[in-house]
Amino acid sequence: MDPEAVDDGTPAPHRRGTDGYAPGRARRAQIIQAAIELFGEHGYRATSLRQIGAHCGITHAGVLHHFPTKEELLLAVLDARDAEDTAGLQTRVASWGDAIELLMATVHAITQRRQVVELFTTLAAESTTADHPAHAHFARRYDFARSIMEKGYRMAERQGVLRPGIDPVQAAVQLVAVLDGLQLQWLLSGGELDIEAPLRAFLDSQLTQE
């Protein structure tokens, strides 16, 4: 949901390379998908490479051929999620209203990917400890998310639709927190909770009344 410019110097999450041959890329993708499912269900620390190999029907040695360490696999999993999640954020929009509709479309897409939401929620909670291999990744990710949201609020402020007294910096922090909280409640409800309506109501409460 980049409100105005895609390439403005804001650092997106890091990207790593993949195998150069199609069979290798396909096998890596299979391993990554298995890791998404098991890391999301059991957490990173409680999941072994042997379990991941068994889940996708290959040997432990086969997993190690593509990912010599579990940490390397975790980073590949995070990259795969980032590639999906940041795609929508790289769209130029010209108004606050357009930015909100893009955000709502992104949230709707989230509800179609329960496994990925479980993965993010589990790993984000685990990574609060400084020794977790994803700690730096999630710190950067949240910095990135807040910066994107802050830019949206500053656009709303310039366009005269942000309610007086709303601080764009604090509003960005609040919006990220609301998004995380809604995702968690959605997971706990078994996917039954409507998260789009309360999100739109929260955003509307920050706007001037026409």
N, C-alpha and C positions, 0 to 999 in steps of 0.2 A: 504494500500500500504506500509506495513512495509517492508523495503528493505532487511533486513537481519534476524532480530530476532523478534519473536512474544512476548516472555516473557522477556522483558528487563527492567522491572521496570517502564515503562512509564504508568501513571495512565489512564486507560480507564474510560469513563463516568460511574457514579454510577449505580448499579442495585438494584431494589427492588423486593420483593417476590410477588407471586400471590396466589390466592385461591387454596386450595388443591384439590378440587373436580371439575370434568369435567364440570358440569353445571355452577358452579360459574366462572370457567375460561372462558367458552364460553360467559357468560353474560358480564364479564369484558371486553373481547375482543370486544364485540359489542358496549359497551359504549365508549371504547377507540377509535374505528373507527369513531363513531359519533362525538367525540370530535375533532379528526383529521380534519374532514371535516368542522366543524363549527369554530374551532379556526383558521383554515387556511383561511376561507372565511371572518370571522368577527373580528378575533382577540380574544385574551384571555379575555381582560377586558370587551368586549361587549357581551360576550356569557355567559349565565347562565346555571346552572345545570338543571333547568326546561326545557330549550330549548333542551339541549342534550338528556334528557329523552324522550321528545316528538319526537325528530328526530329518535330515535331507538325504539319507541313504548313502553316505560315503564314509570312508574310513577316517580315523583320526589323522593319519598321515596325509590323506587327501586334503583335509582342511588346512593342515600346516603348510602344504605346498603353496597355497594361495595366501594364507594369513599365518605367518610364523609365530605370532603371539596373539593372545586374546585382546590385548590392548589395541593392536593394529586392526583387528576385526571390529572392535567397538568404534574406532574412529571412522572406519569405512561405513558402518551402520549410520553414524551421525551425519556423515556426508550425504548418504542416500536420502535421509530425511530432509536435510537442508536443501538439496536439489529440488525436492518437491515443494517445500514450504516457501522458499524465497522466490520461486518462479512468479507467483502472483504479486509479490512485493515489488517487482521490477517494472511494473506497468505505470506509465505516466498518467496522471490524472490532473485535471485543471481546476477542480473545485472540491470543497469539503464534502459535498453531497456525493460526488463520484467516488471519493476516497472511502466514504462510509459503505457505499454499495459494494465496492471491491472487498472491503473487510468482511461484510456480511456473506459474500459469495465464498470467501476463504473459509469462514467459520462453517458454512454449510458443507463445504467439501470435507472438512475435518470430521464431520459426523458420519461420513462414508468410509472412514479409515480407523476403525476402533483399535486395531492392533498397533498402529502407529501412535495413536494418542496414549495408549497404555505404555508403550515404550518410552515416550517422552516424559510422561508423568513419573514413571518408576526411576528412570535414569536421572532426571532433574533432582529428585529427592535424594538419591544416593550420592550425587556429585557435590553436595554441600560440604563434604569433608575435603580438606585440601589435598589429601593423598589419592583421591579418586582420579583415574586417568581421564575422565571427562570433565573435571572441575573447571579447567581453563576454557574448554569449549563452551560450557553453559554460561560461564561468566561473560564471554564475548557475545554469545547469542542474546542474552538479556540486554546487554549494552546496545546491541544492534536493534533489537525490538523497540526499546525505549526511544532510541534516536529517531526511528521511523515514525512512531506515534507522536513524538514531540513535534516533528515537522508538520504532521497533519493538523495538530492543534494550532500551530503558529499560522498555518494557512487559514484556518477557520477564524482566527483572531484578525488577520488582515482583511478577510472578506466580511467582517462584521457580523458573523453568525455565532461566535463564541460568547457565552454569557459573561458579563462583566465580573471580574474577580476570580475567574478561572485561570490558574497558572499553568501554562502549557507543559512545563517540566513535571509538576506534580500530577497533572492530569494524565500524562503519559505513563507514569508509574502506576497510577490507579487503574488505567485501562489494561495494562499488562497483567496486573493482579486479578482483575475481574475475569479476563480471558482464561487465566490458569484455574481460577476457582470454579468457573462454569464447566470447564473440561473435566475437572475432578468430580464434580457433582453429576455430570452426565455419565461418566464411567460407573459411578456407584449406583446410579439408577438403572443400570443395564441398558443405557441408550434411550431411555424413555423420556428423560427430562428435555424440555424445549429450551435450548440455550440461546436461540436466535432472538426470541422476543425480549427476554430480560436484558440482553446486550443492547438491543436497539433502544429500549427504554432508558438504560443508563446513559447512552450517548445523547438521546433527546433531552435528558435532564440538564445537559451542559450547554445547550443551545439557547440563543435568544428566542423568545416567542414572537412569531410573525403576527 
